[in-house]
Amino acid sequence: MLDKLQHIIREFADIDQELMKPEAASDQKKYVSLNKRRAHLEPIVDLAKQYEQCLKTLADSQSMIDGEKDEELVDMAKEELRRAKDDKEKLEEQIKVALLPKDPNDEKNVIIEVRAGTGGEEASLFASEIMRMLMRFAEKKNFKVELMNKNESDTGGIKEASFRVVGDGAYSIFKYESGTHRVQRVPVTENQGRIHTSAITVAVLPEAEEMDLKIKAEDLRIDVFRSGGSGGQSVNTTDSAVRITHLPTGTVVSCQDEKSQLKNKAKAMKILVSRVVAEEEARLAKERGEQRLAQIGSGDRSEKIRTYNYPQDRITDHRIKKSWSNLPAILDGDLDDVVSSLMVEDQANKLASAQ
């Protein structure tokens, strides 16, 4: 571990030297890349320096215990040695976590797709609530949120919608929301007070960068149509909605939220590229027989990850078998405790696999 830490300290110093050169800012792409790498290494370097100081304290304390005659000083040295040993153990655990391989997508923006599943109108209403929960959570984390597309149901819920979350580390936080979310409650349309179970799916896609995928124009079929909605002024009377089909994979994306056809096309392309890249990554991982350790569970949309139980005011995450109360607060975006628990479990799984 010490050798690895020394290597990181040297790399950190080399990056600082590069950034100090007058010509560093002339290559903007390289400049941004170096700064990102520096930001990633900085907390590890801080831990490494603390660890080096801790080892020095251990050696000095042991030397004093071995060579000092004064009993009072020896007792002080023994106490300092005990504290230093505790610090060493804690630092070693922190360093192990910091040195774990990072998901290359963690720092990316995300595109989140929410779709109503089983449960008819009740599922569409629940989909709307989950979308709002995720958007509120993003806003509380000071991320920028941009609605990409929304297809509403007749009762004011959503059949499907997608939105973009912009900010450093967005994927590292939101990736745990990918999967099937289930709700148990009495629907507003239920006259006899019976509890129904409905489900929606959430897909969290790391936003593809330009270099991730080159899509040829001949691989696309682009159709335009008149956007629909719940009526009134929100329905366009022009063919502004766009549907793009990626012919090699059969991936289809529609976007009708903007009144401008060009804006709808740009948003649809952003979603399409991210979806095709994510599907290709999943295919390659399956081909290699790899397990993605960066997520709790598979993240597959068919996997039930969480249940929201209204009668019992409780949500349960089935991946880590943990429950929380106060549903209204959670649905208002207070997801920090939930996500933190998932991250801790994720790190524990990675550490166990790295042994």
Summary of the structure (lengths in Angstrom):
residues: 355
radius of gyration: 25.8
end to end distance: 13.0
largest distance: 93.5
contacts: 1022
relative contact order: 0.10
helix: 50%
strand: 21%
